[in-house]
Amino acid sequence: MLPLLAKIFIGWPAIIGSLLVSLLGIYGRRPHQCIAGAILSLGFAWYLTALPAIIFKLAGYSIPLFHLAAMFYVRQGRERIAGLFLLPHAAIALYFLLLLIAQYHSIKY
């Protein structure tokens, strides 16, 4: 049961889910959904802080803060700027997706 919960709150469901919830909050003008996206991103951010590269540590500490910053811009009615704050999260998710695809294709059957 515990490995399943770890996969849900740290793995791809949390990565994609937090982005989608925050995007829905931005484009639906609902700042409380950005807070939910920040909470969902905590597991992935915690995972990033355990990686050896300093860029991932910095991203791990800042990703939930970017979601909260997006919430403040949604409150001000500046949805485009709020969307820009989610780009680092999306870029790291894309990086890990490309690593996963490269690893999958390198396996010889």
C-alpha angles and dihedrals in degrees: 000000000000095000089052091053090047090053091049098047100034104026136066097304089060094043096050095032095055091049093048094046092050092045090051088050092051098047093038090049092236110137094187089067089059088056089052089050090052091052091048091050093056094087093051091044090052089052091051092054089060093059117099099233113092092221090063091048091053091046091048092056094042105042096080089044090054090055090051091048088053088054091056092050091049088055089053092050096247101127097162093058089045089055090054090060090064094056096088090054091048092047093053091046090051090049092054091045091054090048090051092050092047091050091049092052094047093061111100117211 
